[in-house]
Amino acid sequence: MMKKRITAAVTAFATVFTAVPIMGAITVSAANEPVQMEYIDRGTVAIKTGASVYLSWRLLGTEEYDTAFDVYRGSEKIATVSDSTNYTDTT
């Protein structure tokens, strides 16, 4: 009886982990350009911190590190961020 439980657990373990992609693998297209590995959005987060609002977002793997981002409050552009993927809005 114990042997069947162990076999079932090993089989379930193998089934689950063979379906999981290897994290950290680099995918390159035929033209040697990066390919988006996951279909995720910008993942924008806004957190109120006292009198300000902290904004954070993702830099996607297909983007260059020197990418600049325009930050808007409603339809008004309030900043251009080119050195990070976060901004603190103090107004």
PyMOL Python script that loads the backbone (N, CA, C, O; Angstrom):
from pymol import cmd

cmd.read_pdbstr("""\
ATOM      1  N   MET A   1       0.822  -1.186   0.000  1.00  0.00           N
ATOM      2  CA  MET A   1       0.000   0.000   0.000  1.00  0.00           C
ATOM      3  C   MET A   1       0.874   1.261   0.000  1.00  0.00           C
ATOM      4  O   MET A   1       0.581   2.209  -0.729  1.00  0.00           O
ATOM      5  N   MET A   2       1.921   1.285   0.791  1.00  0.00           N
ATOM      6  CA  MET A   2       2.796   2.453   0.845  1.00  0.00           C
ATOM      7  C   MET A   2       3.489   2.675  -0.498  1.00  0.00           C
ATOM      8  O   MET A   2       3.696   3.819  -0.903  1.00  0.00           O
ATOM      9  N   LYS A   3       3.845   1.601  -1.185  1.00  0.00           N
ATOM     10  CA  LYS A   3       4.519   1.728  -2.462  1.00  0.00           C
ATOM     11  C   LYS A   3       3.642   2.458  -3.481  1.00  0.00           C
ATOM     12  O   LYS A   3       4.154   3.268  -4.253  1.00  0.00           O
ATOM     13  N   LYS A   4       2.365   2.197  -3.502  1.00  0.00           N
ATOM     14  CA  LYS A   4       1.455   2.859  -4.432  1.00  0.00           C
ATOM     15  C   LYS A   4       1.366   4.354  -4.137  1.00  0.00           C
ATOM     16  O   LYS A   4       1.317   5.162  -5.063  1.00  0.00           O
ATOM     17  N   ARG A   5       1.345   4.726  -2.875  1.00  0.00           N
ATOM     18  CA  ARG A   5       1.266   6.140  -2.526  1.00  0.00           C
ATOM     19  C   ARG A   5       2.515   6.883  -2.977  1.00  0.00           C
ATOM     20  O   ARG A   5       2.419   7.990  -3.507  1.00  0.00           O
ATOM     21  N   ILE A   6       3.662   6.297  -2.777  1.00  0.00           N
ATOM     22  CA  ILE A   6       4.916   6.924  -3.193  1.00  0.00           C
ATOM     23  C   ILE A   6       4.957   7.035  -4.709  1.00  0.00           C
ATOM     24  O   ILE A   6       5.347   8.075  -5.238  1.00  0.00           O
ATOM     25  N   THR A   7       4.571   6.001  -5.403  1.00  0.00           N
ATOM     26  CA  THR A   7       4.555   6.021  -6.861  1.00  0.00           C
ATOM     27  C   THR A   7       3.605   7.094  -7.363  1.00  0.00           C
ATOM     28  O   THR A   7       3.939   7.827  -8.294  1.00  0.00           O
ATOM     29  N   ALA A   8       2.432   7.198  -6.763  1.00  0.00           N
ATOM     30  CA  ALA A   8       1.458   8.208  -7.167  1.00  0.00           C
ATOM     31  C   ALA A   8       2.004   9.609  -6.920  1.00  0.00           C
ATOM     32  O   ALA A   8       1.819  10.503  -7.745  1.00  0.00           O
ATOM     33  N   ALA A   9       2.674   9.802  -5.790  1.00  0.00           N
ATOM     34  CA  ALA A   9       3.242  11.108  -5.474  1.00  0.00           C
ATOM     35  C   ALA A   9       4.353  11.463  -6.448  1.00  0.00           C
ATOM     36  O   ALA A   9       4.434  12.607  -6.894  1.00  0.00           O
ATOM     37  N   VAL A  10       5.206  10.513  -6.787  1.00  0.00           N
ATOM     38  CA  VAL A  10       6.285  10.752  -7.743  1.00  0.00           C
ATOM     39  C   VAL A  10       5.712  11.049  -9.115  1.00  0.00           C
ATOM     40  O   VAL A  10       6.203  11.946  -9.801  1.00  0.00           O
ATOM     41  N   THR A  11       4.699  10.329  -9.529  1.00  0.00           N
ATOM     42  CA  THR A  11       4.066  10.559 -10.824  1.00  0.00           C
ATOM     43  C   THR A  11       3.422  11.940 -10.866  1.00  0.00           C
ATOM     44  O   THR A  11       3.563  12.656 -11.858  1.00  0.00           O
ATOM     45  N   ALA A  12       2.718  12.323  -9.804  1.00  0.00           N
ATOM     46  CA  ALA A  12       2.099  13.644  -9.749  1.00  0.00           C
ATOM     47  C   ALA A  12       3.164  14.731  -9.775  1.00  0.00           C
ATOM     48  O   ALA A  12       3.004  15.735 -10.469  1.00  0.00           O
ATOM     49  N   PHE A  13       4.245  14.546  -9.031  1.00  0.00           N
ATOM     50  CA  PHE A  13       5.346  15.499  -9.001  1.00  0.00           C
ATOM     51  C   PHE A  13       5.948  15.668 -10.397  1.00  0.00           C
ATOM     52  O   PHE A  13       6.165  16.797 -10.838  1.00  0.00           O
ATOM     53  N   ALA A  14       6.215  14.584 -11.087  1.00  0.00           N
ATOM     54  CA  ALA A  14       6.800  14.634 -12.430  1.00  0.00           C
ATOM     55  C   ALA A  14       5.848  15.304 -13.403  1.00  0.00           C
ATOM     56  O   ALA A  14       6.284  16.072 -14.261  1.00  0.00           O
ATOM     57  N   THR A  15       4.548  15.027 -13.286  1.00  0.00           N
ATOM     58  CA  THR A  15       3.565  15.626 -14.181  1.00  0.00           C
ATOM     59  C   THR A  15       3.512  17.135 -13.989  1.00  0.00           C
ATOM     60  O   THR A  15       3.464  17.882 -14.966  1.00  0.00           O
ATOM     61  N   VAL A  16       3.520  17.586 -12.752  1.00  0.00           N
ATOM     62  CA  VAL A  16       3.441  19.025 -12.474  1.00  0.00           C
ATOM     63  C   VAL A  16       4.694  19.747 -12.951  1.00  0.00           C
ATOM     64  O   VAL A  16       4.598  20.792 -13.595  1.00  0.00           O
ATOM     65  N   PHE A  17       5.864  19.204 -12.645  1.00  0.00           N
ATOM     66  CA  PHE A  17       7.092  19.919 -12.943  1.00  0.00           C
ATOM     67  C   PHE A  17       7.573  19.788 -14.380  1.00  0.00           C
ATOM     68  O   PHE A  17       8.408  20.587 -14.806  1.00  0.00           O
ATOM     69  N   THR A  18       7.094  18.832 -15.137  1.00  0.00           N
ATOM     70  CA  THR A  18       7.485  18.790 -16.539  1.00  0.00           C
ATOM     71  C   THR A  18       6.709  19.810 -17.353  1.00  0.00           C
ATOM     72  O   THR A  18       7.123  20.158 -18.459  1.00  0.00           O
ATOM     73  N   ALA A  19       5.583  20.300 -16.823  1.00  0.00           N
ATOM     74  CA  ALA A  19       4.789  21.293 -17.531  1.00  0.00           C
ATOM     75  C   ALA A  19       5.239  22.715 -17.231  1.00  0.00           C
ATOM     76  O   ALA A  19       4.800  23.652 -17.899  1.00  0.00           O
ATOM     77  N   VAL A  20       6.108  22.895 -16.238  1.00  0.00           N
ATOM     78  CA  VAL A  20       6.559  24.215 -15.847  1.00  0.00           C
ATOM     79  C   VAL A  20       7.773  24.599 -16.682  1.00  0.00           C
ATOM     80  O   VAL A  20       8.742  23.842 -16.739  1.00  0.00           O
ATOM     81  N   PRO A  21       7.741  25.775 -17.340  1.00  0.00           N
ATOM     82  CA  PRO A  21       8.905  26.190 -18.132  1.00  0.00           C
ATOM     83  C   PRO A  21      10.082  26.531 -17.233  1.00  0.00           C
ATOM     84  O   PRO A  21       9.894  26.920 -16.080  1.00  0.00           O
ATOM     85  N   ILE A  22      11.263  26.392 -17.742  1.00  0.00           N
ATOM     86  CA  ILE A  22      12.472  26.716 -16.993  1.00  0.00           C
ATOM     87  C   ILE A  22      12.583  28.229 -16.911  1.00  0.00           C
ATOM     88  O   ILE A  22      12.614  28.912 -17.935  1.00  0.00           O
ATOM     89  N   MET A  23      12.642  28.750 -15.697  1.00  0.00           N
ATOM     90  CA  MET A  23      12.726  30.189 -15.504  1.00  0.00           C
ATOM     91  C   MET A  23      14.144  30.663 -15.813  1.00  0.00           C
ATOM     92  O   MET A  23      15.113  29.952 -15.550  1.00  0.00           O
ATOM     93  N   GLY A  24      14.256  31.842 -16.361  1.00  0.00           N
ATOM     94  CA  GLY A  24      15.552  32.416 -16.638  1.00  0.00           C
ATOM     95  C   GLY A  24      16.115  32.045 -17.999  1.00  0.00           C
ATOM     96  O   GLY A  24      17.201  32.501 -18.360  1.00  0.00           O
ATOM     97  N   ALA A  25      15.402  31.230 -18.758  1.00  0.00           N
ATOM     98  CA  ALA A  25      15.872  30.872 -20.089  1.00  0.00           C
ATOM     99  C   ALA A  25      15.749  32.081 -21.010  1.00  0.00           C
ATOM    100  O   ALA A  25      14.802  32.858 -20.887  1.00  0.00           O
ATOM    101  N   ILE A  26      16.672  32.242 -21.907  1.00  0.00           N
ATOM    102  CA  ILE A  26      16.659  33.358 -22.844  1.00  0.00           C
ATOM    103  C   ILE A  26      16.191  32.840 -24.194  1.00  0.00           C
ATOM    104  O   ILE A  26      16.725  31.865 -24.724  1.00  0.00           O
ATOM    105  N   THR A  27      15.199  33.500 -24.732  1.00  0.00           N
ATOM    106  CA  THR A  27      14.681  33.127 -26.037  1.00  0.00           C
ATOM    107  C   THR A  27      15.142  34.162 -27.055  1.00  0.00           C
ATOM    108  O   THR A  27      14.981  35.362 -26.832  1.00  0.00           O
ATOM    109  N   VAL A  28      15.703  33.722 -28.146  1.00  0.00           N
ATOM    110  CA  VAL A  28      16.195  34.622 -29.183  1.00  0.00           C
ATOM    111  C   VAL A  28      15.586  34.206 -30.512  1.00  0.00           C
ATOM    112  O   VAL A  28      15.527  33.019 -30.832  1.00  0.00           O
ATOM    113  N   SER A  29      15.136  35.181 -31.280  1.00  0.00           N
ATOM    114  CA  SER A  29      14.525  34.886 -32.572  1.00  0.00           C
ATOM    115  C   SER A  29      15.603  34.613 -33.610  1.00  0.00           C
ATOM    116  O   SER A  29      16.796  34.730 -33.330  1.00  0.00           O
ATOM    117  N   ALA A  30      15.172  34.252 -34.803  1.00  0.00           N
ATOM    118  CA  ALA A  30      16.112  33.970 -35.887  1.00  0.00           C
ATOM    119  C   ALA A  30      16.948  35.207 -36.228  1.00  0.00           C
ATOM    120  O   ALA A  30      18.089  35.078 -36.670  1.00  0.00           O
ATOM    121  N   ALA A  31      16.386  36.402 -36.025  1.00  0.00           N
ATOM    122  CA  ALA A  31      17.103  37.644 -36.323  1.00  0.00           C
ATOM    123  C   ALA A  31      17.960  38.084 -35.131  1.00  0.00           C
ATOM    124  O   ALA A  31      18.494  39.193 -35.127  1.00  0.00           O
ATOM    125  N   ASN A  32      18.090  37.221 -34.124  1.00  0.00           N
ATOM    126  CA  ASN A  32      18.895  37.484 -32.939  1.00  0.00           C
ATOM    127  C   ASN A  32      18.370  38.662 -32.122  1.00  0.00           C
ATOM    128  O   ASN A  32      19.144  39.381 -31.490  1.00  0.00           O
ATOM    129  N   GLU A  33      17.039  38.858 -32.139  1.00  0.00           N
ATOM    130  CA  GLU A  33      16.399  39.898 -31.353  1.00  0.00           C
ATOM    131  C   GLU A  33      15.632  39.261 -30.214  1.00  0.00           C
ATOM    132  O   GLU A  33      15.130  38.148 -30.371  1.00  0.00           O
ATOM    133  N   PRO A  34      15.520  39.930 -29.059  1.00  0.00           N
ATOM    134  CA  PRO A  34      14.790  39.346 -27.936  1.00  0.00           C
ATOM    135  C   PRO A  34      13.317  39.141 -28.265  1.00  0.00           C
ATOM    136  O   PRO A  34      12.718  39.912 -29.014  1.00  0.00           O
ATOM    137  N   VAL A  35      12.757  38.104 -27.698  1.00  0.00           N
ATOM    138  CA  VAL A  35      11.352  37.778 -27.888  1.00  0.00           C
ATOM    139  C   VAL A  35      10.682  37.833 -26.520  1.00  0.00           C
ATOM    140  O   VAL A  35      11.242  37.348 -25.537  1.00  0.00           O
ATOM    141  N   GLN A  36       9.483  38.421 -26.449  1.00  0.00           N
ATOM    142  CA  GLN A  36       8.783  38.494 -25.174  1.00  0.00           C
ATOM    143  C   GLN A  36       8.445  37.089 -24.717  1.00  0.00           C
ATOM    144  O   GLN A  36       7.757  36.351 -25.422  1.00  0.00           O
ATOM    145  N   MET A  37       8.934  36.709 -23.518  1.00  0.00           N
ATOM    146  CA  MET A  37       8.749  35.355 -23.009  1.00  0.00           C
ATOM    147  C   MET A  37       7.406  35.176 -22.324  1.00  0.00           C
ATOM    148  O   MET A  37       6.829  34.089 -22.367  1.00  0.00           O
ATOM    149  N   GLU A  38       6.901  36.229 -21.692  1.00  0.00           N
ATOM    150  CA  GLU A  38       5.618  36.167 -21.013  1.00  0.00           C
ATOM    151  C   GLU A  38       4.745  37.273 -21.572  1.00  0.00           C
ATOM    152  O   GLU A  38       5.245  38.332 -21.953  1.00  0.00           O
ATOM    153  N   TYR A  39       3.467  37.037 -21.621  1.00  0.00           N
ATOM    154  CA  TYR A  39       2.552  38.054 -22.100  1.00  0.00           C
ATOM    155  C   TYR A  39       1.947  38.754 -20.889  1.00  0.00           C
ATOM    156  O   TYR A  39       0.835  38.447 -20.458  1.00  0.00           O
ATOM    157  N   ILE A  40       2.722  39.716 -20.347  1.00  0.00           N
ATOM    158  CA  ILE A  40       2.293  40.470 -19.179  1.00  0.00           C
ATOM    159  C   ILE A  40       2.197  41.934 -19.563  1.00  0.00           C
ATOM    160  O   ILE A  40       2.810  42.385 -20.530  1.00  0.00           O
ATOM    161  N   ASP A  41       1.416  42.662 -18.785  1.00  0.00           N
ATOM    162  CA  ASP A  41       1.309  44.083 -19.065  1.00  0.00           C
ATOM    163  C   ASP A  41       2.329  44.856 -18.235  1.00  0.00           C
ATOM    164  O   ASP A  41       3.231  44.267 -17.641  1.00  0.00           O
ATOM    165  N   ARG A  42       2.184  46.133 -18.202  1.00  0.00           N
ATOM    166  CA  ARG A  42       3.144  47.001 -17.532  1.00  0.00           C
ATOM    167  C   ARG A  42       3.152  46.773 -16.017  1.00  0.00           C
ATOM    168  O   ARG A  42       4.162  47.043 -15.367  1.00  0.00           O
ATOM    169  N   GLY A  43       2.051  46.282 -15.443  1.00  0.00           N
ATOM    170  CA  GLY A  43       1.996  45.996 -14.013  1.00  0.00           C
ATOM    171  C   GLY A  43       2.105  47.233 -13.151  1.00  0.00           C
ATOM    172  O   GLY A  43       2.796  47.226 -12.132  1.00  0.00           O
ATOM    173  N   THR A  44       1.430  48.293 -13.550  1.00  0.00           N
ATOM    174  CA  THR A  44       1.512  49.563 -12.832  1.00  0.00           C
ATOM    175  C   THR A  44       0.874  49.456 -11.450  1.00  0.00           C
ATOM    176  O   THR A  44      -0.210  48.895 -11.287  1.00  0.00           O
ATOM    177  N   VAL A  45       1.580  50.013 -10.454  1.00  0.00           N
ATOM    178  CA  VAL A  45       1.096  50.030  -9.071  1.00  0.00           C
ATOM    179  C   VAL A  45       1.198  51.464  -8.564  1.00  0.00           C
ATOM    180  O   VAL A  45       2.202  52.137  -8.801  1.00  0.00           O
ATOM    181  N   ALA A  46       0.166  51.934  -7.869  1.00  0.00           N
ATOM    182  CA  ALA A  46       0.176  53.256  -7.234  1.00  0.00           C
ATOM    183  C   ALA A  46      -0.120  53.064  -5.752  1.00  0.00           C
ATOM    184  O   ALA A  46      -1.108  52.425  -5.390  1.00  0.00           O
ATOM    185  N   ILE A  47       0.742  53.622  -4.889  1.00  0.00           N
ATOM    186  CA  ILE A  47       0.574  53.484  -3.445  1.00  0.00           C
ATOM    187  C   ILE A  47       0.617  54.878  -2.817  1.00  0.00           C
ATOM    188  O   ILE A  47       1.569  55.633  -3.013  1.00  0.00           O
ATOM    189  N   LYS A  48      -0.432  55.203  -2.062  1.00  0.00           N
ATOM    190  CA  LYS A  48      -0.447  56.489  -1.361  1.00  0.00           C
ATOM    191  C   LYS A  48       0.490  56.401  -0.159  1.00  0.00           C
ATOM    192  O   LYS A  48       0.357  55.508   0.677  1.00  0.00           O
ATOM    193  N   THR A  49       1.432  57.328  -0.080  1.00  0.00           N
ATOM    194  CA  THR A  49       2.413  57.338   1.006  1.00  0.00           C
ATOM    195  C   THR A  49       2.380  58.706   1.679  1.00  0.00           C
ATOM    196  O   THR A  49       3.174  59.584   1.340  1.00  0.00           O
ATOM    197  N   GLY A  50       1.484  58.888   2.613  1.00  0.00           N
ATOM    198  CA  GLY A  50       1.362  60.189   3.277  1.00  0.00           C
ATOM    199  C   GLY A  50       0.798  61.220   2.318  1.00  0.00           C
ATOM    200  O   GLY A  50      -0.339  61.100   1.863  1.00  0.00           O
ATOM    201  N   ALA A  51       1.605  62.245   2.009  1.00  0.00           N
ATOM    202  CA  ALA A  51       1.154  63.331   1.139  1.00  0.00           C
ATOM    203  C   ALA A  51       1.518  63.109  -0.327  1.00  0.00           C
ATOM    204  O   ALA A  51       1.307  64.005  -1.144  1.00  0.00           O
ATOM    205  N   SER A  52       2.054  61.952  -0.681  1.00  0.00           N
ATOM    206  CA  SER A  52       2.454  61.695  -2.059  1.00  0.00           C
ATOM    207  C   SER A  52       1.907  60.349  -2.535  1.00  0.00           C
ATOM    208  O   SER A  52       1.334  59.581  -1.762  1.00  0.00           O
ATOM    209  N   VAL A  53       2.101  60.086  -3.828  1.00  0.00           N
ATOM    210  CA  VAL A  53       1.710  58.808  -4.421  1.00  0.00           C
ATOM    211  C   VAL A  53       2.939  58.226  -5.114  1.00  0.00           C
ATOM    212  O   VAL A  53       3.537  58.867  -5.979  1.00  0.00           O
ATOM    213  N   TYR A  54       3.308  57.012  -4.729  1.00  0.00           N
ATOM    214  CA  TYR A  54       4.449  56.309  -5.324  1.00  0.00           C
ATOM    215  C   TYR A  54       3.933  55.445  -6.467  1.00  0.00           C
ATOM    216  O   TYR A  54       3.033  54.630  -6.265  1.00  0.00           O
ATOM    217  N   LEU A  55       4.486  55.611  -7.658  1.00  0.00           N
ATOM    218  CA  LEU A  55       4.123  54.821  -8.834  1.00  0.00           C
ATOM    219  C   LEU A  55       5.274  53.902  -9.196  1.00  0.00           C
ATOM    220  O   LEU A  55       6.437  54.300  -9.129  1.00  0.00           O
ATOM    221  N   SER A  56       4.956  52.677  -9.578  1.00  0.00           N
ATOM    222  CA  SER A  56       5.965  51.710 -10.003  1.00  0.00           C
ATOM    223  C   SER A  56       5.407  50.904 -11.165  1.00  0.00           C
ATOM    224  O   SER A  56       4.201  50.667 -11.236  1.00  0.00           O
ATOM    225  N   TRP A  57       6.281  50.479 -12.079  1.00  0.00           N
ATOM    226  CA  TRP A  57       5.852  49.702 -13.235  1.00  0.00           C
ATOM    227  C   TRP A  57       6.996  48.838 -13.727  1.00  0.00           C
ATOM    228  O   TRP A  57       8.146  49.021 -13.327  1.00  0.00           O
ATOM    229  N   ARG A  58       6.669  47.891 -14.606  1.00  0.00           N
ATOM    230  CA  ARG A  58       7.665  46.947 -15.134  1.00  0.00           C
ATOM    231  C   ARG A  58       8.388  47.499 -16.361  1.00  0.00           C
ATOM    232  O   ARG A  58       7.825  48.245 -17.163  1.00  0.00           O
ATOM    233  N   LEU A  59       9.641  47.106 -16.475  1.00  0.00           N
ATOM    234  CA  LEU A  59      10.394  47.254 -17.724  1.00  0.00           C
ATOM    235  C   LEU A  59      10.352  45.884 -18.368  1.00  0.00           C
ATOM    236  O   LEU A  59      10.869  44.921 -17.801  1.00  0.00           O
ATOM    237  N   LEU A  60       9.754  45.776 -19.526  1.00  0.00           N
ATOM    238  CA  LEU A  60       9.609  44.482 -20.182  1.00  0.00           C
ATOM    239  C   LEU A  60      10.943  44.002 -20.742  1.00  0.00           C
ATOM    240  O   LEU A  60      11.808  44.816 -21.067  1.00  0.00           O
ATOM    241  N   GLY A  61      11.112  42.716 -20.855  1.00  0.00           N
ATOM    242  CA  GLY A  61      12.364  42.131 -21.308  1.00  0.00           C
ATOM    243  C   GLY A  61      12.754  42.490 -22.726  1.00  0.00           C
ATOM    244  O   GLY A  61      13.919  42.354 -23.099  1.00  0.00           O
ATOM    245  N   THR A  62      11.801  42.945 -23.526  1.00  0.00           N
ATOM    246  CA  THR A  62      12.090  43.312 -24.909  1.00  0.00           C
ATOM    247  C   THR A  62      12.461  44.787 -25.049  1.00  0.00           C
ATOM    248  O   THR A  62      12.729  45.250 -26.158  1.00  0.00           O
ATOM    249  N   GLU A  63      12.481  45.535 -23.937  1.00  0.00           N
ATOM    250  CA  GLU A  63      12.775  46.965 -23.982  1.00  0.00           C
ATOM    251  C   GLU A  63      14.218  47.236 -23.593  1.00  0.00           C
ATOM    252  O   GLU A  63      14.833  46.481 -22.840  1.00  0.00           O
ATOM    253  N   GLU A  64      14.735  48.313 -24.114  1.00  0.00           N
ATOM    254  CA  GLU A  64      16.096  48.749 -23.781  1.00  0.00           C
ATOM    255  C   GLU A  64      16.110  49.371 -22.393  1.00  0.00           C
ATOM    256  O   GLU A  64      15.085  49.874 -21.932  1.00  0.00           O
ATOM    257  N   TYR A  65      17.257  49.343 -21.719  1.00  0.00           N
ATOM    258  CA  TYR A  65      17.368  49.924 -20.389  1.00  0.00           C
ATOM    259  C   TYR A  65      17.239  51.444 -20.401  1.00  0.00           C
ATOM    260  O   TYR A  65      16.917  52.036 -19.371  1.00  0.00           O
ATOM    261  N   ASP A  66      17.479  52.080 -21.525  1.00  0.00           N
ATOM    262  CA  ASP A  66      17.387  53.543 -21.586  1.00  0.00           C
ATOM    263  C   ASP A  66      16.013  54.015 -22.070  1.00  0.00           C
ATOM    264  O   ASP A  66      15.897  55.119 -22.602  1.00  0.00           O
ATOM    265  N   THR A  67      14.985  53.205 -21.896  1.00  0.00           N
ATOM    266  CA  THR A  67      13.629  53.564 -22.276  1.00  0.00           C
ATOM    267  C   THR A  67      13.119  54.671 -21.357  1.00  0.00           C
ATOM    268  O   THR A  67      13.320  54.610 -20.144  1.00  0.00           O
ATOM    269  N   ALA A  68      12.457  55.685 -21.929  1.00  0.00           N
ATOM    270  CA  ALA A  68      11.877  56.774 -21.144  1.00  0.00           C
ATOM    271  C   ALA A  68      10.361  56.585 -21.076  1.00  0.00           C
ATOM    272  O   ALA A  68       9.744  56.084 -22.016  1.00  0.00           O
ATOM    273  N   PHE A  69       9.778  56.990 -19.958  1.00  0.00           N
ATOM    274  CA  PHE A  69       8.347  56.854 -19.742  1.00  0.00           C
ATOM    275  C   PHE A  69       7.747  58.212 -19.425  1.00  0.00           C
ATOM    276  O   PHE A  69       8.299  58.961 -18.619  1.00  0.00           O
ATOM    277  N   ASP A  70       6.620  58.538 -20.050  1.00  0.00           N
ATOM    278  CA  ASP A  70       5.871  59.750 -19.731  1.00  0.00           C
ATOM    279  C   ASP A  70       4.823  59.379 -18.689  1.00  0.00           C
ATOM    280  O   ASP A  70       4.099  58.396 -18.847  1.00  0.00           O
ATOM    281  N   VAL A  71       4.749  60.167 -17.630  1.00  0.00           N
ATOM    282  CA  VAL A  71       3.791  59.926 -16.546  1.00  0.00           C
ATOM    283  C   VAL A  71       2.696  60.976 -16.650  1.00  0.00           C
ATOM    284  O   VAL A  71       2.971  62.174 -16.730  1.00  0.00           O
ATOM    285  N   TYR A  72       1.439  60.507 -16.647  1.00  0.00           N
ATOM    286  CA  TYR A  72       0.281  61.389 -16.778  1.00  0.00           C
ATOM    287  C   TYR A  72      -0.597  61.325 -15.533  1.00  0.00           C
ATOM    288  O   TYR A  72      -0.749  60.266 -14.924  1.00  0.00           O
ATOM    289  N   ARG A  73      -1.168  62.457 -15.164  1.00  0.00           N
ATOM    290  CA  ARG A  73      -2.233  62.509 -14.172  1.00  0.00           C
ATOM    291  C   ARG A  73      -3.469  62.951 -14.937  1.00  0.00           C
ATOM    292  O   ARG A  73      -3.611  64.122 -15.289  1.00  0.00           O
ATOM    293  N   GLY A  74      -4.360  62.004 -15.190  1.00  0.00           N
ATOM    294  CA  GLY A  74      -5.486  62.297 -16.084  1.00  0.00           C
ATOM    295  C   GLY A  74      -4.943  62.477 -17.486  1.00  0.00           C
ATOM    296  O   GLY A  74      -4.279  61.587 -18.017  1.00  0.00           O
ATOM    297  N   SER A  75      -5.218  63.619 -18.089  1.00  0.00           N
ATOM    298  CA  SER A  75      -4.697  63.888 -19.435  1.00  0.00           C
ATOM    299  C   SER A  75      -3.486  64.816 -19.399  1.00  0.00           C
ATOM    300  O   SER A  75      -2.954  65.171 -20.450  1.00  0.00           O
ATOM    301  N   GLU A  76      -3.043  65.214 -18.202  1.00  0.00           N
ATOM    302  CA  GLU A  76      -1.911  66.124 -18.056  1.00  0.00           C
ATOM    303  C   GLU A  76      -0.608  65.355 -17.844  1.00  0.00           C
ATOM    304  O   GLU A  76      -0.501  64.541 -16.927  1.00  0.00           O
ATOM    305  N   LYS A  77       0.385  65.621 -18.702  1.00  0.00           N
ATOM    306  CA  LYS A  77       1.705  65.015 -18.542  1.00  0.00           C
ATOM    307  C   LYS A  77       2.409  65.711 -17.380  1.00  0.00           C
ATOM    308  O   LYS A  77       2.569  66.931 -17.388  1.00  0.00           O
ATOM    309  N   ILE A  78       2.838  64.921 -16.365  1.00  0.00           N
ATOM    310  CA  ILE A  78       3.466  65.529 -15.186  1.00  0.00           C
ATOM    311  C   ILE A  78       4.959  65.230 -15.082  1.00  0.00           C
ATOM    312  O   ILE A  78       5.669  65.889 -14.323  1.00  0.00           O
ATOM    313  N   ALA A  79       5.445  64.235 -15.843  1.00  0.00           N
ATOM    314  CA  ALA A  79       6.878  63.919 -15.743  1.00  0.00           C
ATOM    315  C   ALA A  79       7.298  63.000 -16.885  1.00  0.00           C
ATOM    316  O   ALA A  79       6.475  62.318 -17.496  1.00  0.00           O
ATOM    317  N   THR A  80       8.601  63.002 -17.156  1.00  0.00           N
ATOM    318  CA  THR A  80       9.248  62.019 -18.022  1.00  0.00           C
ATOM    319  C   THR A  80      10.314  61.340 -17.172  1.00  0.00           C
ATOM    320  O   THR A  80      11.189  61.997 -16.609  1.00  0.00           O
ATOM    321  N   VAL A  81      10.229  60.024 -17.088  1.00  0.00           N
ATOM    322  CA  VAL A  81      11.162  59.248 -16.261  1.00  0.00           C
ATOM    323  C   VAL A  81      12.038  58.425 -17.196  1.00  0.00           C
ATOM    324  O   VAL A  81      11.530  57.627 -17.985  1.00  0.00           O
ATOM    325  N   SER A  82      13.356  58.616 -17.110  1.00  0.00           N
ATOM    326  CA  SER A  82      14.262  57.887 -18.001  1.00  0.00           C
ATOM    327  C   SER A  82      15.336  57.104 -17.247  1.00  0.00           C
ATOM    328  O   SER A  82      16.135  56.400 -17.864  1.00  0.00           O
ATOM    329  N   ASP A  83      15.360  57.221 -15.926  1.00  0.00           N
ATOM    330  CA  ASP A  83      16.413  56.560 -15.160  1.00  0.00           C
ATOM    331  C   ASP A  83      15.904  55.476 -14.215  1.00  0.00           C
ATOM    332  O   ASP A  83      16.683  54.920 -13.441  1.00  0.00           O
ATOM    333  N   SER A  84      14.596  55.164 -14.265  1.00  0.00           N
ATOM    334  CA  SER A  84      14.043  54.141 -13.381  1.00  0.00           C
ATOM    335  C   SER A  84      12.667  53.715 -13.873  1.00  0.00           C
ATOM    336  O   SER A  84      12.195  54.180 -14.910  1.00  0.00           O
ATOM    337  N   THR A  85      12.043  52.842 -13.131  1.00  0.00           N
ATOM    338  CA  THR A  85      10.670  52.433 -13.429  1.00  0.00           C
ATOM    339  C   THR A  85       9.777  52.758 -12.240  1.00  0.00           C
ATOM    340  O   THR A  85       8.899  51.978 -11.871  1.00  0.00           O
ATOM    341  N   ASN A  86      10.021  53.938 -11.640  1.00  0.00           N
ATOM    342  CA  ASN A  86       9.155  54.422 -10.569  1.00  0.00           C
ATOM    343  C   ASN A  86       9.195  55.930 -10.536  1.00  0.00           C
ATOM    344  O   ASN A  86      10.096  56.565 -11.084  1.00  0.00           O
ATOM    345  N   TYR A  87       8.192  56.491  -9.876  1.00  0.00           N
ATOM    346  CA  TYR A  87       8.068  57.944  -9.760  1.00  0.00           C
ATOM    347  C   TYR A  87       7.243  58.240  -8.530  1.00  0.00           C
ATOM    348  O   TYR A  87       6.294  57.515  -8.233  1.00  0.00           O
ATOM    349  N   THR A  88       7.592  59.307  -7.801  1.00  0.00           N
ATOM    350  CA  THR A  88       6.799  59.744  -6.667  1.00  0.00           C
ATOM    351  C   THR A  88       6.156  61.074  -7.009  1.00  0.00           C
ATOM    352  O   THR A  88       6.846  62.065  -7.250  1.00  0.00           O
ATOM    353  N   ASP A  89       4.829  61.093  -7.030  1.00  0.00           N
ATOM    354  CA  ASP A  89       4.056  62.291  -7.329  1.00  0.00           C
ATOM    355  C   ASP A  89       3.764  62.990  -6.008  1.00  0.00           C
ATOM    356  O   ASP A  89       2.982  62.494  -5.198  1.00  0.00           O
ATOM    357  N   THR A  90       4.389  64.134  -5.795  1.00  0.00           N
ATOM    358  CA  THR A  90       4.243  64.849  -4.521  1.00  0.00           C
ATOM    359  C   THR A  90       3.095  65.846  -4.527  1.00  0.00           C
ATOM    360  O   THR A  90       2.810  66.465  -3.502  1.00  0.00           O
ATOM    361  N   THR A  91       2.435  66.009  -5.666  1.00  0.00           N
ATOM    362  CA  THR A  91       1.291  66.944  -5.698  1.00  0.00           C
ATOM    363  C   THR A  91       0.031  66.155  -5.807  1.00  0.00           C
ATOM    364  O   THR A  91      -1.056  66.731  -5.850  1.00  0.00           O
TER     365      THR A  91
END
""", "prot")
cmd.dss("prot")
cmd.show_as("cartoon", "prot")
cmd.util.cbc("prot")
cmd.orient("prot")
